[in-house]
Amino acid sequence: MTIVFTIASGKGGTGKTTVTSNLGSMLAYYKKRTYILDADVGMANLGLVLGLEKMPVSLHEVLAGKADVHDAIYEGPFGVNVIPSGLSLEGFKDANPDRLRDVMNEIVDECDVLIIDAPAGINHDGIVPLAVADEVILVVIPDISSILDALKTKMLTEMIGGKIRGAILNRVNSEDDDMTKEQIEKMLGVKVIAMIPEDANVRRASASRAPVVLKYPSSGASKAFRKLARDIAGIKETETDKAVESKKKEKFVERLARALFPGVR
Ligand SMILES: Nc1ncnc2c1ncn2[C@@H]1O[C@H](COP(=O)(O)OP(=O)(O)OP(=O)(O)O)[C@@H](O)[C@H]1O
């Protein structure tokens, strides 16, 4: 059976696209037939961060009723199926977000997991992705305004009969954070299902147009995304996962050795 997740926040810039691209890629890596769809039709960037160069047909044309959704599916990292939104304002103007449910119905039988990257804010474009999801996942950063905005999104989701799976706490940097995981859970009234550290590799990977799980698989953020994907897919850590982790340790030991014995290679 297919499960549809919508990745939402409230406040912009908390990491929805980062979560969508990395969680989607990892689920594909773990052999789940995964589709990721950029419902942020006004400020699309899922295709960009995944390095899709040419997108002759995008969700814009599909939502405008001018193209079939199957013509707007592109192959991403580990074989994840990406449905990007276009970058032109002209295309955005004609896109009708109310068609999203029809688009979903056309692909739902082909996938195990569909992840929808929702736009920030509470407006009409943002409500449709909340309404069509089986479960909404909130992406928050440890900052009071992010939590308050996510709380509004949670209340709106529940008001329209939707269900919240939990919150992903992104950009965690324990020394500087305003709020702890427990305070956030209490305030939001939902479980924190993953904690993704602040990690410069995330931005570095985006700049080279790849998800961090592909570009820097042994980084802290990748480790957290791998675990989240396993939890969602209901699978245990594999030997390959352990090998990726031990690679990180080796590198640390190598770095330490270099620092202590600079002359030795
Ligand atoms: N864990 C992290 N560590 C460091 N940088 C991060 C992390 N997560 C996200 N970022 C960076 O934060 C910025 C915003 O992330 P992203 O685009 O995923 O947010 P968004 O919620 O989709 O934004 P918008 O609301 O504009 O669509 C990007 O530059 C991204 O590389």
The ligand as a Tripos MOL2 file, in Angstrom:
@<TRIPOS>MOLECULE
LIG
   31    33     1     0     0
SMALL
NO_CHARGES

@<TRIPOS>ATOM
      1 N1         20.8650   20.4060    8.5990 N.pl3     1 LIG1
      2 C1         21.2950   21.4580    7.8860 C.ar      1 LIG1
      3 N2         22.5450   21.9590    8.0880 N.ar      1 LIG1
      4 C2         22.9810   23.0310    7.3820 C.ar      1 LIG1
      5 N3         22.2610   23.6790    6.4480 N.ar      1 LIG1
      6 C3         21.0040   23.2370    6.2030 C.ar      1 LIG1
      7 C4         20.4550   22.1130    6.9000 C.ar      1 LIG1
      8 N4         19.1970   21.9130    6.4290 N.ar      1 LIG1
      9 C5         18.9670   22.8500    5.4990 C.ar      1 LIG1
     10 N5         20.0460   23.6550    5.3460 N.ar      1 LIG1
     11 C6         20.1890   24.7900    4.4210 C.3       1 LIG1
     12 O1         19.1540   25.7200    4.7380 O.3       1 LIG1
     13 C7         18.6710   26.3450    3.5550 C.3       1 LIG1
     14 C8         17.1500   26.1780    3.4720 C.3       1 LIG1
     15 O2         16.8700   24.7780    3.3160 O.3       1 LIG1
     16 P1         15.6700   24.2930    2.3660 P.3       1 LIG1
     17 O3         15.7370   24.9530    1.0330 O.co2     1 LIG1
     18 O4         15.6610   22.8190    2.4230 O.co2     1 LIG1
     19 O5         14.4400   24.8980    3.1810 O.3       1 LIG1
     20 P2         12.8980   24.9800    2.7540 P.3       1 LIG1
     21 O6         12.1150   24.8250    4.0010 O.co2     1 LIG1
     22 O7         12.6020   24.0380    1.6600 O.co2     1 LIG1
     23 O8         12.8330   26.4640    2.1990 O.3       1 LIG1
     24 P3         11.5730   27.2010    1.4920 P.3       1 LIG1
     25 O9         10.5910   27.4450    2.5620 O.co2     1 LIG1
     26 O10        12.2050   28.4580    0.9580 O.co2     1 LIG1
     27 O11        11.0930   26.2710    0.4220 O.co2     1 LIG1
     28 C9         19.4190   25.7170    2.3780 C.3       1 LIG1
     29 O12        20.5080   26.5540    2.0580 O.3       1 LIG1
     30 C10        19.9360   24.3910    2.9670 C.3       1 LIG1
     31 O13        21.1430   23.9510    2.3240 O.3       1 LIG1
@<TRIPOS>BOND
     1     1     2 1
     2     2     3 ar
     3     2     7 ar
     4     3     4 ar
     5     4     5 ar
     6     5     6 ar
     7     6     7 ar
     8     6    10 ar
     9     7     8 ar
    10     8     9 ar
    11     9    10 ar
    12    10    11 1
    13    11    12 1
    14    11    30 1
    15    12    13 1
    16    13    14 1
    17    13    28 1
    18    14    15 1
    19    15    16 1
    20    16    17 2
    21    16    18 1
    22    16    19 1
    23    19    20 1
    24    20    21 2
    25    20    22 1
    26    20    23 1
    27    23    24 1
    28    24    25 2
    29    24    26 1
    30    24    27 1
    31    28    29 1
    32    28    30 1
    33    30    31 1
@<TRIPOS>SUBSTRUCTURE
     1 LIG1         1 GROUP 0 **** ****
